[in-house]
Amino acid sequence: MSAVNDTKFSSTVFLLTGIPGQEDVHLWISIAFCLMYVISIIGNSVILFIIKTDPSLHEPMYIFLFMLAVTDIGLSIATMPTILGIFLFNSRQISFNACFTQLFFIHSLQCIESSVLLFMAFDRFIAICNPLRYASILTLPRIAKMGLVCVLRGVSIIFPLPFLLKRSQYCRANILSHSYCVQQEVMKLSCSDNRFNNIYGLYLSFSMIGLDSLLIFLSYVMILKTVLSVVSQTKCLRALNTCVSHLCVVLLFYTPEIGLSMIHRFGNRSTHLLQILLGYVYLLVPPLMNPVVYSMKSKHLRSRIIRLFIK
């Protein structure tokens, strides 16, 4: 036991990993990742600019979309240095403090995004189930408080995580399976008693993925119940159409997240490549696709974007 204690922080760095067996095409993979980052940041920045400068879009649905775009840009920036560093320059080393900092920002931004998606579901629920009170319930001051709750919730839930992991002892080869730092991967490298970290990780999964996705599901059950009670089929389809873009974004966010969480906890060696690929999907695809989905489905937003580029 004393030998284990003496090996704490035997290395001052973690070693990141790209895609094993594909080292000869890392440069080509980096070009694809660069394009994804460029499209993601430009797309979300355009959404931010249009919503900010167009007063007609200062409505609850677009304000929540504004929050989502800010979170997606932050998530792209948090993962960009290490992912591009390893694929472009083969820069594998990351210090403990830098790893824990990146881990904090990735998880807190994902928690914020999950909260924003929940509030967007609440927005659609009020708009369809109680349209007469929509303007009185979702006022601008109340939306600002909801945004503050998203940030405080994400920061407060994730804040203890880096400190808990930093207290652990790392006496094995500090090689991570991904090109970035996440809680599940760092915890696997610890040779300390991880029971509390495991419990806290399960609490995070339940409070972020489980609770939010359950509440979003219940919101859509109520929406569907209200829509099906409408006699007019045209009004029914019109109401459901306003939810399509949000449903697509929810599936893009939660499906790879739940899949990766299950693989981390219950997977085996045969799923290692799938785990790596799914890790890139759940971090890179939502920020890339969210502005595309909303631009295609929102007629008002699409017309403003077309007008902007025509000018």
C-alpha positions, -999 to 999 in steps of 0.1 A, spaced: 0 0 0 29 23 8 44 16 -26 12 28 -42 13 60 -21 48 67 -31 40 65 -68 14 93 -67 20 116 -97 49 95 -109 43 114 -141 33 151 -144 15 146 -177 -12 126 -194 -6 112 -229 -34 117 -254 -43 93 -281 -56 99 -316 -72 70 -336 -51 39 -331 -39 23 -363 -46 54 -383 -15 74 -376 -5 75 -413 -37 94 -422 -38 117 -391 -30 147 -414 -61 140 -436 -82 134 -405 -70 168 -391 -82 185 -423 -117 171 -417 -116 182 -381 -104 217 -391 -134 220 -415 -158 208 -388 -144 234 -364 -145 262 -389 -181 254 -400 -192 250 -364 -177 283 -352 -188 303 -382 -223 288 -383 -229 295 -346 -214 330 -349 -238 338 -377 -267 326 -356 -255 349 -328 -250 379 -350 -284 376 -367 -304 371 -335 -285 399 -318 -290 424 -346 -325 416 -356 -351 428 -331 -378 407 -346 -359 376 -334 -358 388 -298 -383 361 -288 -380 333 -263 -373 305 -288 -345 325 -305 -330 337 -272 -327 301 -261 -311 293 -295 -287 322 -288 -277 305 -255 -273 271 -273 -250 287 -299 -228 303 -272 -225 270 -255 -216 252 -288 -188 277 -295 -174 273 -260 -174 235 -264 -156 237 -298 -130 260 -283 -125 237 -253 -117 207 -274 -99 223 -303 -64 227 -289 -58 191 -280 -76 174 -309 -59 195 -336 -27 194 -316 -24 156 -318 -36 152 -354 -16 181 -368 15 181 -347 14 148 -328 15 168 -296 4 141 -271 14 155 -238 -10 175 -216 -2 185 -180 -24 174 -151 -37 209 -145 -44 215 -182 -62 182 -184 -84 189 -154 -91 224 -167 -102 210 -200 -123 183 -183 -141 210 -162 -150 231 -192 -161 201 -214 -184 187 -187 -198 220 -175 -206 232 -210 -223 199 -217 -243 203 -185 -252 239 -196 -263 227 -230 -284 200 -215 -302 226 -193 -307 249 -224 -323 220 -243 -346 214 -213 -357 250 -213 -362 249 -250 -385 220 -245 -403 240 -218 -406 268 -243 -423 246 -269 -446 231 -242 -458 265 -231 -462 277 -267 -484 247 -277 -502 238 -245 -508 272 -231 -503 298 -259 -524 325 -243 -500 328 -214 -468 323 -234 -458 360 -234 -466 365 -198 -447 333 -186 -416 336 -208 -407 373 -202 -372 386 -209 -362 390 -172 -374 354 -165 -355 341 -195 -323 359 -183 -328 342 -149 -332 308 -166 -299 314 -185 -282 322 -152 -296 290 -137 -281 270 -166 -247 285 -160 -248 281 -122 -261 246 -124 -233 235 -149 -205 251 -129 -217 240 -94 -223 204 -104 -190 200 -122 -168 222 -100 -159 195 -74 -149 170 -102 -114 182 -110 -105 184 -74 -118 149 -66 -98 136 -96 -67 155 -86 -67 139 -51 -65 105 -67 -32 87 -72 -20 79 -107 6 52 -107 -1 35 -140 8 45 -176 -11 78 -179 -23 71 -215 -58 84 -223 -79 68 -250 -91 101 -265 -76 133 -278 -91 152 -249 -98 148 -212 -131 135 -198 -139 122 -163 -145 85 -172 -111 82 -189 -91 100 -163 -107 80 -135 -98 47 -152 -61 57 -148 -63 62 -111 -50 34 -87 -68 49 -57 -102 38 -43 -126 53 -69 -159 43 -52 -167 79 -43 -157 92 -78 -178 64 -94 -208 74 -73 -203 111 -81 -200 102 -118 -233 83 -117 -249 113 -99 -236 135 -128 -250 112 -154 -284 110 -136 -287 147 -129 -276 158 -164 -285 131 -189 -311 111 -170 -332 139 -154 -330 164 -182 -338 138 -209 -367 125 -188 -382 160 -183 -378 166 -221 -396 133 -228 -424 142 -204 -427 177 -221 -432 161 -255 -457 136 -241 -478 165 -229 -472 183 -262 -483 153 -282 -514 148 -260 -524 185 -266 -517 183 -304 -537 151 -308 -567 167 -291 -568 194 -319 -595 186 -344 -578 203 -374 -551 182 -389 -534 213 -405 -531 229 -371 -518 197 -356 -491 193 -382 -482 230 -379 -478 227 -341 -456 196 -345 -435 212 -371 -423 239 -346 -408 210 -325 -390 192 -353 -357 212 -351 -356 209 -313 -362 172 -314 -334 167 -339 -310 187 -317 -320 167 -286 -313 134 -304 -280 147 -317 -269 156 -282 -283 128 -260 -279 97 -283 -241 97 -285 -238 109 -249 -259 80 -236 -241 56 -259 -207 67 -248 -216 66 -211 -229 31 -214 -197 20 -233 -175 36 -207 -192 18 -178 -202 -15 -194 -181 -18 -226 -151 -41 -232 -120 -41 -254 -139 -50 -285 -157 -17 -284 -126 4 -281 -126 19 -316 -164 25 -314 -158 43 -281 -132 66 -297 -154 74 -327 -185 79 -306 -164 103 -284 -156 125 -314 -193 123 -325 -207 135 -292 -183 164 -290 -180 176 -326 -213 168 -343 -238 187 -321 -220 221 -324 -216 215 -361 -252 204 -368 -273 226 -344 -270 258 -365 -276 238 -397 -308 222 -383 -322 254 -370 -313 273 -402 -331 248 -423 -362 244 -402 -368 281 -391 -382 301 -420 -375 334 -403 -339 326 -394 -333 311 -429 -346 342 -446 -323 365 -424 -293 343 -432 -300 344 -470 -304 382 -468 -272 385 -449 -251 366 -475 -269 382 -505 -259 416 -491 
